Amino acid sequence: MRPLWRCRNCAAEWPCQPARLGLLVEYRHDRTALLVYLGILMAEARDQLGQLHSRPAPDLTDRFLSWARARG
């Protein structure tokens, strides 16, 4: 749900656990593409959340990117 960036199904902050799992499955063969996609969405979320609250959005890196990095 934009501009709140909440899940339509569970109302948790997006990407919620089910969304993360779905994205990992969808991009299982191309983690780089997943990170690029999430980076684009993170920039959109930062802009929309900042406008919504009339202040800079919090750092969204953990929410959008950290969980999707390849584990070594």
mmCIF file as Biopython writes it, N, C-alpha, C and O atoms, coordinates in Angstrom:
data_model
#
loop_
_atom_site.group_PDB
_atom_site.id
_atom_site.type_symbol
_atom_site.label_atom_id
_atom_site.label_alt_id
_atom_site.label_comp_id
_atom_site.label_asym_id
_atom_site.label_entity_id
_atom_site.label_seq_id
_atom_site.pdbx_PDB_ins_code
_atom_site.Cartn_x
_atom_site.Cartn_y
_atom_site.Cartn_z
_atom_site.occupancy
_atom_site.B_iso_or_equiv
_atom_site.auth_seq_id
_atom_site.auth_asym_id
_atom_site.pdbx_PDB_model_num
ATOM 1   N N  . MET A ? 1  ? 0.851  -1.169  0.000   1.0 0.0 1  A 1 
ATOM 2   C CA . MET A ? 1  ? 0.000  0.000   0.000   1.0 0.0 1  A 1 
ATOM 3   C C  . MET A ? 1  ? 0.899  1.235   0.000   1.0 0.0 1  A 1 
ATOM 4   O O  . MET A ? 1  ? 1.542  1.563   0.997   1.0 0.0 1  A 1 
ATOM 5   N N  . ARG A ? 2  ? 0.921  1.879   -1.103  1.0 0.0 2  A 1 
ATOM 6   C CA . ARG A ? 2  ? 1.696  3.117   -1.195  1.0 0.0 2  A 1 
ATOM 7   C C  . ARG A ? 2  ? 0.771  4.287   -0.937  1.0 0.0 2  A 1 
ATOM 8   O O  . ARG A ? 2  ? -0.396 4.195   -1.318  1.0 0.0 2  A 1 
ATOM 9   N N  . PRO A ? 3  ? 1.178  5.339   -0.346  1.0 0.0 3  A 1 
ATOM 10  C CA . PRO A ? 3  ? 2.542  5.721   0.011   1.0 0.0 3  A 1 
ATOM 11  C C  . PRO A ? 3  ? 2.967  5.269   1.404   1.0 0.0 3  A 1 
ATOM 12  O O  . PRO A ? 3  ? 4.031  5.672   1.876   1.0 0.0 3  A 1 
ATOM 13  N N  . LEU A ? 4  ? 2.165  4.442   2.075   1.0 0.0 4  A 1 
ATOM 14  C CA . LEU A ? 4  ? 2.512  3.991   3.422   1.0 0.0 4  A 1 
ATOM 15  C C  . LEU A ? 4  ? 3.563  2.886   3.419   1.0 0.0 4  A 1 
ATOM 16  O O  . LEU A ? 4  ? 4.222  2.651   4.431   1.0 0.0 4  A 1 
ATOM 17  N N  . TRP A ? 5  ? 3.718  2.220   2.303   1.0 0.0 5  A 1 
ATOM 18  C CA . TRP A ? 5  ? 4.647  1.097   2.165   1.0 0.0 5  A 1 
ATOM 19  C C  . TRP A ? 5  ? 4.366  0.021   3.209   1.0 0.0 5  A 1 
ATOM 20  O O  . TRP A ? 5  ? 5.241  -0.404  3.963   1.0 0.0 5  A 1 
ATOM 21  N N  . ARG A ? 6  ? 3.108  -0.394  3.214   1.0 0.0 6  A 1 
ATOM 22  C CA . ARG A ? 6  ? 2.645  -1.498  4.055   1.0 0.0 6  A 1 
ATOM 23  C C  . ARG A ? 6  ? 2.115  -2.599  3.151   1.0 0.0 6  A 1 
ATOM 24  O O  . ARG A ? 6  ? 1.677  -2.333  2.032   1.0 0.0 6  A 1 
ATOM 25  N N  . CYS A ? 7  ? 2.155  -3.817  3.626   1.0 0.0 7  A 1 
ATOM 26  C CA . CYS A ? 7  ? 1.654  -4.968  2.873   1.0 0.0 7  A 1 
ATOM 27  C C  . CYS A ? 7  ? 0.126  -4.909  2.789   1.0 0.0 7  A 1 
ATOM 28  O O  . CYS A ? 7  ? -0.544 -4.607  3.777   1.0 0.0 7  A 1 
ATOM 29  N N  . ARG A ? 8  ? -0.410 -5.194  1.625   1.0 0.0 8  A 1 
ATOM 30  C CA . ARG A ? 8  ? -1.868 -5.223  1.456   1.0 0.0 8  A 1 
ATOM 31  C C  . ARG A ? 8  ? -2.509 -6.394  2.192   1.0 0.0 8  A 1 
ATOM 32  O O  . ARG A ? 8  ? -3.680 -6.326  2.566   1.0 0.0 8  A 1 
ATOM 33  N N  . ASN A ? 9  ? -1.763 -7.449  2.399   1.0 0.0 9  A 1 
ATOM 34  C CA . ASN A ? 9  ? -2.317 -8.652  3.027   1.0 0.0 9  A 1 
ATOM 35  C C  . ASN A ? 9  ? -2.260 -8.615  4.549   1.0 0.0 9  A 1 
ATOM 36  O O  . ASN A ? 9  ? -3.233 -8.969  5.214   1.0 0.0 9  A 1 
ATOM 37  N N  . CYS A ? 10 ? -1.126 -8.189  5.106   1.0 0.0 10 A 1 
ATOM 38  C CA . CYS A ? 10 ? -0.961 -8.263  6.559   1.0 0.0 10 A 1 
ATOM 39  C C  . CYS A ? 10 ? -0.766 -6.908  7.233   1.0 0.0 10 A 1 
ATOM 40  O O  . CYS A ? 10 ? -0.748 -6.832  8.461   1.0 0.0 10 A 1 
ATOM 41  N N  . ALA A ? 11 ? -0.624 -5.855  6.465   1.0 0.0 11 A 1 
ATOM 42  C CA . ALA A ? 11 ? -0.434 -4.477  6.943   1.0 0.0 11 A 1 
ATOM 43  C C  . ALA A ? 11 ? 0.909  -4.241  7.637   1.0 0.0 11 A 1 
ATOM 44  O O  . ALA A ? 11 ? 1.118  -3.181  8.227   1.0 0.0 11 A 1 
ATOM 45  N N  . ALA A ? 12 ? 1.817  -5.214  7.572   1.0 0.0 12 A 1 
ATOM 46  C CA . ALA A ? 12 ? 3.163  -5.016  8.114   1.0 0.0 12 A 1 
ATOM 47  C C  . ALA A ? 12 ? 3.953  -4.136  7.148   1.0 0.0 12 A 1 
ATOM 48  O O  . ALA A ? 12 ? 3.564  -3.968  5.993   1.0 0.0 12 A 1 
ATOM 49  N N  . GLU A ? 13 ? 5.060  -3.580  7.626   1.0 0.0 13 A 1 
ATOM 50  C CA . GLU A ? 13 ? 5.920  -2.811  6.738   1.0 0.0 13 A 1 
ATOM 51  C C  . GLU A ? 13 ? 6.359  -3.700  5.587   1.0 0.0 13 A 1 
ATOM 52  O O  . GLU A ? 13 ? 6.769  -4.844  5.788   1.0 0.0 13 A 1 
ATOM 53  N N  . TRP A ? 14 ? 6.268  -3.155  4.369   1.0 0.0 14 A 1 
ATOM 54  C CA . TRP A ? 14 ? 6.681  -3.907  3.197   1.0 0.0 14 A 1 
ATOM 55  C C  . TRP A ? 14 ? 8.159  -3.663  2.963   1.0 0.0 14 A 1 
ATOM 56  O O  . TRP A ? 14 ? 8.608  -2.526  3.112   1.0 0.0 14 A 1 
ATOM 57  N N  . PRO A ? 15 ? 8.924  -4.655  2.610   1.0 0.0 15 A 1 
ATOM 58  C CA . PRO A ? 15 ? 8.562  -6.041  2.383   1.0 0.0 15 A 1 
ATOM 59  C C  . PRO A ? 15 ? 8.484  -6.838  3.694   1.0 0.0 15 A 1 
ATOM 60  O O  . PRO A ? 15 ? 9.453  -6.927  4.449   1.0 0.0 15 A 1 
ATOM 61  N N  . CYS A ? 16 ? 7.329  -7.399  3.932   1.0 0.0 16 A 1 
ATOM 62  C CA . CYS A ? 16 ? 7.098  -8.242  5.102   1.0 0.0 16 A 1 
ATOM 63  C C  . CYS A ? 16 ? 7.726  -9.620  4.851   1.0 0.0 16 A 1 
ATOM 64  O O  . CYS A ? 16 ? 8.248  -9.872  3.766   1.0 0.0 16 A 1 
ATOM 65  N N  . GLN A ? 17 ? 7.676  -10.490 5.830   1.0 0.0 17 A 1 
ATOM 66  C CA . GLN A ? 17 ? 8.284  -11.821 5.667   1.0 0.0 17 A 1 
ATOM 67  C C  . GLN A ? 17 ? 7.723  -12.597 4.471   1.0 0.0 17 A 1 
ATOM 68  O O  . GLN A ? 17 ? 8.512  -13.138 3.696   1.0 0.0 17 A 1 
ATOM 69  N N  . PRO A ? 18 ? 6.401  -12.677 4.282   1.0 0.0 18 A 1 
ATOM 70  C CA . PRO A ? 18 ? 5.902  -13.396 3.110   1.0 0.0 18 A 1 
ATOM 71  C C  . PRO A ? 18 ? 6.351  -12.758 1.789   1.0 0.0 18 A 1 
ATOM 72  O O  . PRO A ? 18 ? 6.643  -13.463 0.823   1.0 0.0 18 A 1 
ATOM 73  N N  . ALA A ? 19 ? 6.403  -11.431 1.754   1.0 0.0 19 A 1 
ATOM 74  C CA . ALA A ? 19 ? 6.862  -10.754 0.532   1.0 0.0 19 A 1 
ATOM 75  C C  . ALA A ? 19 ? 8.340  -11.050 0.288   1.0 0.0 19 A 1 
ATOM 76  O O  . ALA A ? 19 ? 8.749  -11.281 -0.850  1.0 0.0 19 A 1 
ATOM 77  N N  . ARG A ? 20 ? 9.128  -11.045 1.337   1.0 0.0 20 A 1 
ATOM 78  C CA . ARG A ? 20 ? 10.558 -11.354 1.193   1.0 0.0 20 A 1 
ATOM 79  C C  . ARG A ? 20 ? 10.761 -12.766 0.655   1.0 0.0 20 A 1 
ATOM 80  O O  . ARG A ? 20 ? 11.578 -12.987 -0.239  1.0 0.0 20 A 1 
ATOM 81  N N  . LEU A ? 21 ? 10.025 -13.700 1.197   1.0 0.0 21 A 1 
ATOM 82  C CA . LEU A ? 21 ? 10.136 -15.073 0.729   1.0 0.0 21 A 1 
ATOM 83  C C  . LEU A ? 21 ? 9.735  -15.172 -0.743  1.0 0.0 21 A 1 
ATOM 84  O O  . LEU A ? 21 ? 10.418 -15.823 -1.535  1.0 0.0 21 A 1 
ATOM 85  N N  . GLY A ? 22 ? 8.640  -14.531 -1.100  1.0 0.0 22 A 1 
ATOM 86  C CA . GLY A ? 22 ? 8.198  -14.535 -2.491  1.0 0.0 22 A 1 
ATOM 87  C C  . GLY A ? 22 ? 9.231  -13.932 -3.428  1.0 0.0 22 A 1 
ATOM 88  O O  . GLY A ? 22 ? 9.467  -14.458 -4.516  1.0 0.0 22 A 1 
ATOM 89  N N  . LEU A ? 23 ? 9.848  -12.828 -3.012  1.0 0.0 23 A 1 
ATOM 90  C CA . LEU A ? 23 ? 10.877 -12.191 -3.833  1.0 0.0 23 A 1 
ATOM 91  C C  . LEU A ? 23 ? 12.112 -13.079 -3.959  1.0 0.0 23 A 1 
ATOM 92  O O  . LEU A ? 23 ? 12.697 -13.180 -5.038  1.0 0.0 23 A 1 
ATOM 93  N N  . LEU A ? 24 ? 12.508 -13.718 -2.868  1.0 0.0 24 A 1 
ATOM 94  C CA . LEU A ? 24 ? 13.660 -14.615 -2.941  1.0 0.0 24 A 1 
ATOM 95  C C  . LEU A ? 24 ? 13.404 -15.779 -3.888  1.0 0.0 24 A 1 
ATOM 96  O O  . LEU A ? 24 ? 14.307 -16.201 -4.612  1.0 0.0 24 A 1 
ATOM 97  N N  . VAL A ? 25 ? 12.190 -16.296 -3.889  1.0 0.0 25 A 1 
ATOM 98  C CA . VAL A ? 25 ? 11.845 -17.383 -4.808  1.0 0.0 25 A 1 
ATOM 99  C C  . VAL A ? 25 ? 11.833 -16.864 -6.243  1.0 0.0 25 A 1 
ATOM 100 O O  . VAL A ? 25 ? 12.398 -17.490 -7.141  1.0 0.0 25 A 1 
ATOM 101 N N  . GLU A ? 26 ? 11.188 -15.720 -6.453  1.0 0.0 26 A 1 
ATOM 102 C CA . GLU A ? 26 ? 11.080 -15.157 -7.806  1.0 0.0 26 A 1 
ATOM 103 C C  . GLU A ? 26 ? 12.447 -14.834 -8.401  1.0 0.0 26 A 1 
ATOM 104 O O  . GLU A ? 26 ? 12.667 -15.040 -9.594  1.0 0.0 26 A 1 
ATOM 105 N N  . TYR A ? 27 ? 13.362 -14.331 -7.582  1.0 0.0 27 A 1 
ATOM 106 C CA . TYR A ? 27 ? 14.685 -13.918 -8.058  1.0 0.0 27 A 1 
ATOM 107 C C  . TYR A ? 27 ? 15.777 -14.903 -7.643  1.0 0.0 27 A 1 
ATOM 108 O O  . TYR A ? 27 ? 16.940 -14.516 -7.528  1.0 0.0 27 A 1 
ATOM 109 N N  . ARG A ? 28 ? 15.426 -16.154 -7.419  1.0 0.0 28 A 1 
ATOM 110 C CA . ARG A ? 28 ? 16.391 -17.124 -6.896  1.0 0.0 28 A 1 
ATOM 111 C C  . ARG A ? 28 ? 17.606 -17.313 -7.787  1.0 0.0 28 A 1 
ATOM 112 O O  . ARG A ? 28 ? 18.666 -17.709 -7.303  1.0 0.0 28 A 1 
ATOM 113 N N  . HIS A ? 29 ? 17.474 -17.038 -9.078  1.0 0.0 29 A 1 
ATOM 114 C CA . HIS A ? 29 ? 18.597 -17.222 -9.995  1.0 0.0 29 A 1 
ATOM 115 C C  . HIS A ? 29 ? 19.302 -15.913 -10.328 1.0 0.0 29 A 1 
ATOM 116 O O  . HIS A ? 29 ? 20.256 -15.908 -11.106 1.0 0.0 29 A 1 
ATOM 117 N N  . ASP A ? 30 ? 18.847 -14.798 -9.749  1.0 0.0 30 A 1 
ATOM 118 C CA . ASP A ? 30 ? 19.459 -13.515 -10.079 1.0 0.0 30 A 1 
ATOM 119 C C  . ASP A ? 30 ? 19.352 -12.565 -8.887  1.0 0.0 30 A 1 
ATOM 120 O O  . ASP A ? 30 ? 18.520 -11.658 -8.868  1.0 0.0 30 A 1 
ATOM 121 N N  . ARG A ? 31 ? 20.199 -12.790 -7.912  1.0 0.0 31 A 1 
ATOM 122 C CA . ARG A ? 31 ? 20.174 -11.975 -6.690  1.0 0.0 31 A 1 
ATOM 123 C C  . ARG A ? 31 ? 20.520 -10.515 -7.005  1.0 0.0 31 A 1 
ATOM 124 O O  . ARG A ? 31 ? 19.998 -9.607  -6.358  1.0 0.0 31 A 1 
ATOM 125 N N  . THR A ? 32 ? 21.393 -10.281 -7.989  1.0 0.0 32 A 1 
ATOM 126 C CA . THR A ? 32 ? 21.740 -8.908  -8.356  1.0 0.0 32 A 1 
ATOM 127 C C  . THR A ? 32 ? 20.522 -8.153  -8.843  1.0 0.0 32 A 1 
ATOM 128 O O  . THR A ? 32 ? 20.316 -7.000  -8.465  1.0 0.0 32 A 1 
ATOM 129 N N  . ALA A ? 33 ? 19.710 -8.784  -9.678  1.0 0.0 33 A 1 
ATOM 130 C CA . ALA A ? 33 ? 18.488 -8.137  -10.170 1.0 0.0 33 A 1 
ATOM 131 C C  . ALA A ? 33 ? 17.532 -7.833  -9.018  1.0 0.0 33 A 1 
ATOM 132 O O  . ALA A ? 33 ? 16.875 -6.792  -9.017  1.0 0.0 33 A 1 
ATOM 133 N N  . LEU A ? 34 ? 17.451 -8.720  -8.052  1.0 0.0 34 A 1 
ATOM 134 C CA . LEU A ? 34 ? 16.610 -8.480  -6.879  1.0 0.0 34 A 1 
ATOM 135 C C  . LEU A ? 34 ? 17.092 -7.250  -6.126  1.0 0.0 34 A 1 
ATOM 136 O O  . LEU A ? 34 ? 16.280 -6.409  -5.741  1.0 0.0 34 A 1 
ATOM 137 N N  . LEU A ? 35 ? 18.387 -7.132  -5.912  1.0 0.0 35 A 1 
ATOM 138 C CA . LEU A ? 35 ? 18.923 -5.989  -5.191  1.0 0.0 35 A 1 
ATOM 139 C C  . LEU A ? 35 ? 18.719 -4.686  -5.949  1.0 0.0 35 A 1 
ATOM 140 O O  . LEU A ? 35 ? 18.448 -3.654  -5.334  1.0 0.0 35 A 1 
ATOM 141 N N  . VAL A ? 36 ? 18.843 -4.713  -7.253  1.0 0.0 36 A 1 
ATOM 142 C CA . VAL A ? 36 ? 18.577 -3.521  -8.066  1.0 0.0 36 A 1 
ATOM 143 C C  . VAL A ? 36 ? 17.113 -3.127  -7.937  1.0 0.0 36 A 1 
ATOM 144 O O  . VAL A ? 36 ? 16.800 -1.958  -7.709  1.0 0.0 36 A 1 
ATOM 145 N N  . TYR A ? 37 ? 16.225 -4.087  -8.081  1.0 0.0 37 A 1 
ATOM 146 C CA . TYR A ? 37 ? 14.782 -3.846  -7.949  1.0 0.0 37 A 1 
ATOM 147 C C  . TYR A ? 37 ? 14.452 -3.262  -6.580  1.0 0.0 37 A 1 
ATOM 148 O O  . TYR A ? 37 ? 13.720 -2.277  -6.484  1.0 0.0 37 A 1 
ATOM 149 N N  . LEU A ? 38 ? 14.985 -3.862  -5.528  1.0 0.0 38 A 1 
ATOM 150 C CA . LEU A ? 38 ? 14.724 -3.378  -4.181  1.0 0.0 38 A 1 
ATOM 151 C C  . LEU A ? 38 ? 15.323 -1.991  -3.946  1.0 0.0 38 A 1 
ATOM 152 O O  . LEU A ? 38 ? 14.753 -1.183  -3.212  1.0 0.0 38 A 1 
ATOM 153 N N  . GLY A ? 39 ? 16.460 -1.720  -4.563  1.0 0.0 39 A 1 
ATOM 154 C CA . GLY A ? 39 ? 17.074 -0.394  -4.445  1.0 0.0 39 A 1 
ATOM 155 C C  . GLY A ? 39 ? 16.197 0.684   -5.065  1.0 0.0 39 A 1 
ATOM 156 O O  . GLY A ? 39 ? 16.071 1.780   -4.519  1.0 0.0 39 A 1 
ATOM 157 N N  . ILE A ? 40 ? 15.598 0.374   -6.194  1.0 0.0 40 A 1 
ATOM 158 C CA . ILE A ? 40 ? 14.680 1.311   -6.849  1.0 0.0 40 A 1 
ATOM 159 C C  . ILE A ? 40 ? 13.463 1.550   -5.961  1.0 0.0 40 A 1 
ATOM 160 O O  . ILE A ? 40 ? 13.040 2.689   -5.764  1.0 0.0 40 A 1 
ATOM 161 N N  . LEU A ? 41 ? 12.911 0.473   -5.432  1.0 0.0 41 A 1 
ATOM 162 C CA . LEU A ? 41 ? 11.747 0.608   -4.557  1.0 0.0 41 A 1 
ATOM 163 C C  . LEU A ? 41 ? 12.098 1.344   -3.267  1.0 0.0 41 A 1 
ATOM 164 O O  . LEU A ? 41 ? 11.278 2.100   -2.745  1.0 0.0 41 A 1 
ATOM 165 N N  . MET A ? 42 ? 13.295 1.134   -2.753  1.0 0.0 42 A 1 
ATOM 166 C CA . MET A ? 42 ? 13.716 1.821   -1.542  1.0 0.0 42 A 1 
ATOM 167 C C  . MET A ? 42 ? 13.774 3.332   -1.775  1.0 0.0 42 A 1 
ATOM 168 O O  . MET A ? 42 ? 13.370 4.111   -0.912  1.0 0.0 42 A 1 
ATOM 169 N N  . ALA A ? 43 ? 14.275 3.742   -2.939  1.0 0.0 43 A 1 
ATOM 170 C CA . ALA A ? 43 ? 14.325 5.168   -3.261  1.0 0.0 43 A 1 
ATOM 171 C C  . ALA A ? 43 ? 12.913 5.752   -3.354  1.0 0.0 43 A 1 
ATOM 172 O O  . ALA A ? 43 ? 12.663 6.852   -2.860  1.0 0.0 43 A 1 
ATOM 173 N N  . GLU A ? 44 ? 11.999 5.025   -3.980  1.0 0.0 44 A 1 
ATOM 174 C CA . GLU A ? 44 ? 10.608 5.474   -4.053  1.0 0.0 44 A 1 
ATOM 175 C C  . GLU A ? 44 ? 10.001 5.586   -2.655  1.0 0.0 44 A 1 
ATOM 176 O O  . GLU A ? 44 ? 9.337  6.572   -2.336  1.0 0.0 44 A 1 
ATOM 177 N N  . ALA A ? 45 ? 10.229 4.581   -1.837  1.0 0.0 45 A 1 
ATOM 178 C CA . ALA A ? 45 ? 9.687  4.580   -0.478  1.0 0.0 45 A 1 
ATOM 179 C C  . ALA A ? 45 ? 10.244 5.743   0.330   1.0 0.0 45 A 1 
ATOM 180 O O  . ALA A ? 45 ? 9.508  6.413   1.054   1.0 0.0 45 A 1 
ATOM 181 N N  . ARG A ? 46 ? 11.537 5.980   0.206   1.0 0.0 46 A 1 
ATOM 182 C CA . ARG A ? 46 ? 12.161 7.086   0.937   1.0 0.0 46 A 1 
ATOM 183 C C  . ARG A ? 46 ? 11.502 8.419   0.562   1.0 0.0 46 A 1 
ATOM 184 O O  . ARG A ? 46 ? 11.190 9.230   1.434   1.0 0.0 46 A 1 
ATOM 185 N N  . ASP A ? 47 ? 11.295 8.636   -0.732  1.0 0.0 47 A 1 
ATOM 186 C CA . ASP A ? 47 ? 10.673 9.874   -1.192  1.0 0.0 47 A 1 
ATOM 187 C C  . ASP A ? 47 ? 9.225  9.982   -0.715  1.0 0.0 47 A 1 
ATOM 188 O O  . ASP A ? 47 ? 8.814  11.024  -0.205  1.0 0.0 47 A 1 
ATOM 189 N N  . GLN A ? 48 ? 8.461  8.918   -0.878  1.0 0.0 48 A 1 
ATOM 190 C CA . GLN A ? 48 ? 7.046  8.945   -0.508  1.0 0.0 48 A 1 
ATOM 191 C C  . GLN A ? 48 ? 6.854  9.061   1.005   1.0 0.0 48 A 1 
ATOM 192 O O  . GLN A ? 48 ? 6.006  9.826   1.465   1.0 0.0 48 A 1 
ATOM 193 N N  . LEU A ? 49 ? 7.626  8.317   1.767   1.0 0.0 49 A 1 
ATOM 194 C CA . LEU A ? 49 ? 7.502  8.386   3.220   1.0 0.0 49 A 1 
ATOM 195 C C  . LEU A ? 49 ? 7.952  9.747   3.742   1.0 0.0 49 A 1 
ATOM 196 O O  . LEU A ? 49 ? 7.378  10.267  4.698   1.0 0.0 49 A 1 
ATOM 197 N N  . GLY A ? 50 ? 8.976  10.323  3.117   1.0 0.0 50 A 1 
ATOM 198 C CA . GLY A ? 50 ? 9.432  11.649  3.510   1.0 0.0 50 A 1 
ATOM 199 C C  . GLY A ? 50 ? 8.371  12.707  3.266   1.0 0.0 50 A 1 
ATOM 200 O O  . GLY A ? 50 ? 8.171  13.588  4.102   1.0 0.0 50 A 1 
ATOM 201 N N  . GLN A ? 51 ? 7.685  12.630  2.124   1.0 0.0 51 A 1 
ATOM 202 C CA . GLN A ? 51 ? 6.615  13.582  1.813   1.0 0.0 51 A 1 
ATOM 203 C C  . GLN A ? 51 ? 5.427  13.380  2.742   1.0 0.0 51 A 1 
ATOM 204 O O  . GLN A ? 51 ? 4.801  14.346  3.176   1.0 0.0 51 A 1 
ATOM 205 N N  . LEU A ? 52 ? 5.125  12.154  3.037   1.0 0.0 52 A 1 
ATOM 206 C CA . LEU A ? 52 ? 3.977  11.833  3.880   1.0 0.0 52 A 1 
ATOM 207 C C  . LEU A ? 52 ? 4.147  12.389  5.293   1.0 0.0 52 A 1 
ATOM 208 O O  . LEU A ? 52 ? 3.184  12.858  5.900   1.0 0.0 52 A 1 
ATOM 209 N N  . HIS A ? 53 ? 5.357  12.336  5.806   1.0 0.0 53 A 1 
ATOM 210 C CA . HIS A ? 53 ? 5.612  12.749  7.184   1.0 0.0 53 A 1 
ATOM 211 C C  . HIS A ? 53 ? 6.285  14.118  7.284   1.0 0.0 53 A 1 
ATOM 212 O O  . HIS A ? 53 ? 6.598  14.575  8.384   1.0 0.0 53 A 1 
ATOM 213 N N  . SER A ? 54 ? 6.508  14.773  6.145   1.0 0.0 54 A 1 
ATOM 214 C CA . SER A ? 54 ? 7.138  16.110  6.104   1.0 0.0 54 A 1 
ATOM 215 C C  . SER A ? 54 ? 8.483  16.150  6.815   1.0 0.0 54 A 1 
ATOM 216 O O  . SER A ? 54 ? 8.855  17.165  7.405   1.0 0.0 54 A 1 
ATOM 217 N N  . ARG A ? 55 ? 9.199  15.055  6.756   1.0 0.0 55 A 1 
ATOM 218 C CA . ARG A ? 55 ? 10.561 14.985  7.304   1.0 0.0 55 A 1 
ATOM 219 C C  . ARG A ? 55 ? 11.291 13.869  6.559   1.0 0.0 55 A 1 
ATOM 220 O O  . ARG A ? 55 ? 10.659 13.030  5.918   1.0 0.0 55 A 1 
ATOM 221 N N  . PRO A ? 56 ? 12.605 13.862  6.643   1.0 0.0 56 A 1 
ATOM 222 C CA . PRO A ? 56 ? 13.326 12.788  5.949   1.0 0.0 56 A 1 
ATOM 223 C C  . PRO A ? 56 ? 12.904 11.407  6.462   1.0 0.0 56 A 1 
ATOM 224 O O  . PRO A ? 56 ? 12.709 11.208  7.661   1.0 0.0 56 A 1 
ATOM 225 N N  . ALA A ? 57 ? 12.771 10.489  5.556   1.0 0.0 57 A 1 
ATOM 226 C CA . ALA A ? 57 ? 12.422 9.117   5.933   1.0 0.0 57 A 1 
ATOM 227 C C  . ALA A ? 57 ? 13.599 8.495   6.677   1.0 0.0 57 A 1 
ATOM 228 O O  . ALA A ? 57 ? 14.745 8.879   6.444   1.0 0.0 57 A 1 
ATOM 229 N N  . PRO A ? 58 ? 13.337 7.550   7.557   1.0 0.0 58 A 1 
ATOM 230 C CA . PRO A ? 58 ? 14.435 6.861   8.245   1.0 0.0 58 A 1 
ATOM 231 C C  . PRO A ? 58 ? 15.249 6.043   7.246   1.0 0.0 58 A 1 
ATOM 232 O O  . PRO A ? 58 ? 14.811 5.803   6.121   1.0 0.0 58 A 1 
ATOM 233 N N  . ASP A ? 59 ? 16.420 5.625   7.664   1.0 0.0 59 A 1 
ATOM 234 C CA . ASP A ? 59 ? 17.242 4.772   6.811   1.0 0.0 59 A 1 
ATOM 235 C C  . ASP A ? 59 ? 16.485 3.475   6.542   1.0 0.0 59 A 1 
ATOM 236 O O  . ASP A ? 59 ? 16.088 2.773   7.473   1.0 0.0 59 A 1 
ATOM 237 N N  . LEU A ? 60 ? 16.293 3.170   5.288   1.0 0.0 60 A 1 
ATOM 238 C CA . LEU A ? 60 ? 15.502 2.004   4.894   1.0 0.0 60 A 1 
ATOM 239 C C  . LEU A ? 60 ? 16.361 0.844   4.406   1.0 0.0 60 A 1 
ATOM 240 O O  . LEU A ? 60 ? 15.833 -0.136  3.882   1.0 0.0 60 A 1 
ATOM 241 N N  . THR A ? 61 ? 17.668 0.942   4.570   1.0 0.0 61 A 1 
ATOM 242 C CA . THR A ? 61 ? 18.570 -0.082  4.040   1.0 0.0 61 A 1 
ATOM 243 C C  . THR A ? 61 ? 18.270 -1.463  4.609   1.0 0.0 61 A 1 
ATOM 244 O O  . THR A ? 61 ? 18.156 -2.427  3.852   1.0 0.0 61 A 1 
ATOM 245 N N  . ASP A ? 62 ? 18.142 -1.578  5.916   1.0 0.0 62 A 1 
ATOM 246 C CA . ASP A ? 62 ? 17.857 -2.894  6.507   1.0 0.0 62 A 1 
ATOM 247 C C  . ASP A ? 62 ? 16.528 -3.438  6.015   1.0 0.0 62 A 1 
ATOM 248 O O  . ASP A ? 62 ? 16.408 -4.620  5.693   1.0 0.0 62 A 1 
ATOM 249 N N  . ARG A ? 63 ? 15.541 -2.575  5.960   1.0 0.0 63 A 1 
ATOM 250 C CA . ARG A ? 63 ? 14.196 -2.990  5.554   1.0 0.0 63 A 1 
ATOM 251 C C  . ARG A ? 63 ? 14.151 -3.478  4.111   1.0 0.0 63 A 1 
ATOM 252 O O  . ARG A ? 63 ? 13.461 -4.453  3.812   1.0 0.0 63 A 1 
ATOM 253 N N  . PHE A ? 64 ? 14.877 -2.815  3.212   1.0 0.0 64 A 1 
ATOM 254 C CA . PHE A ? 64 ? 14.787 -3.140  1.796   1.0 0.0 64 A 1 
ATOM 255 C C  . PHE A ? 64 ? 15.935 -3.983  1.257   1.0 0.0 64 A 1 
ATOM 256 O O  . PHE A ? 64 ? 15.720 -4.775  0.340   1.0 0.0 64 A 1 
ATOM 257 N N  . LEU A ? 65 ? 17.128 -3.846  1.784   1.0 0.0 65 A 1 
ATOM 258 C CA . LEU A ? 65 ? 18.275 -4.485  1.129   1.0 0.0 65 A 1 
ATOM 259 C C  . LEU A ? 65 ? 19.029 -5.513  1.963   1.0 0.0 65 A 1 
ATOM 260 O O  . LEU A ? 65 ? 19.409 -6.562  1.443   1.0 0.0 65 A 1 
ATOM 261 N N  . SER A ? 66 ? 19.250 -5.239  3.230   1.0 0.0 66 A 1 
ATOM 262 C CA . SER A ? 66 ? 20.143 -6.097  4.012   1.0 0.0 66 A 1 
ATOM 263 C C  . SER A ? 66 ? 19.710 -7.552  4.018   1.0 0.0 66 A 1 
ATOM 264 O O  . SER A ? 66 ? 20.557 -8.441  3.926   1.0 0.0 66 A 1 
ATOM 265 N N  . TRP A ? 67 ? 18.435 -7.814  4.121   1.0 0.0 67 A 1 
ATOM 266 C CA . TRP A ? 67 ? 17.931 -9.190  4.185   1.0 0.0 67 A 1 
ATOM 267 C C  . TRP A ? 67 ? 18.147 -9.933  2.865   1.0 0.0 67 A 1 
ATOM 268 O O  . TRP A ? 67 ? 18.208 -11.163 2.848   1.0 0.0 67 A 1 
ATOM 269 N N  . ALA A ? 68 ? 18.262 -9.194  1.765   1.0 0.0 68 A 1 
ATOM 270 C CA . ALA A ? 68 ? 18.335 -9.838  0.450   1.0 0.0 68 A 1 
ATOM 271 C C  . ALA A ? 68 ? 19.771 -10.112 -0.011  1.0 0.0 68 A 1 
ATOM 272 O O  . ALA A ? 68 ? 19.981 -10.753 -1.041  1.0 0.0 68 A 1 
ATOM 273 N N  . ARG A ? 69 ? 20.734 -9.638  0.731   1.0 0.0 69 A 1 
ATOM 274 C CA . ARG A ? 69 ? 22.123 -9.882  0.336   1.0 0.0 69 A 1 
ATOM 275 C C  . ARG A ? 69 ? 22.441 -11.356 0.432   1.0 0.0 69 A 1 
ATOM 276 O O  . ARG A ? 69 ? 21.934 -12.068 1.298   1.0 0.0 69 A 1 
ATOM 277 N N  . ALA A ? 70 ? 23.283 -11.792 -0.467  1.0 0.0 70 A 1 
ATOM 278 C CA . ALA A ? 70 ? 23.684 -13.206 -0.469  1.0 0.0 70 A 1 
ATOM 279 C C  . ALA A ? 70 ? 24.420 -13.540 0.813   1.0 0.0 70 A 1 
ATOM 280 O O  . ALA A ? 70 ? 25.247 -12.760 1.286   1.0 0.0 70 A 1 
ATOM 281 N N  . ARG A ? 71 ? 24.130 -14.662 1.355   1.0 0.0 71 A 1 
ATOM 282 C CA . ARG A ? 71 ? 24.803 -15.127 2.568   1.0 0.0 71 A 1 
ATOM 283 C C  . ARG A ? 71 ? 26.045 -15.912 2.144   1.0 0.0 71 A 1 
ATOM 284 O O  . ARG A ? 71 ? 26.002 -16.716 1.213   1.0 0.0 71 A 1 
ATOM 285 N N  . GLY A ? 72 ? 27.132 -15.666 2.832   1.0 0.0 72 A 1 
ATOM 286 C CA . GLY A ? 72 ? 28.374 -16.307 2.429   1.0 0.0 72 A 1 
ATOM 287 C C  . GLY A ? 72 ? 28.894 -17.311 3.384   1.0 0.0 72 A 1 
ATOM 288 O O  . GLY A ? 72 ? 29.940 -17.912 3.139   1.0 0.0 72 A 1 
#
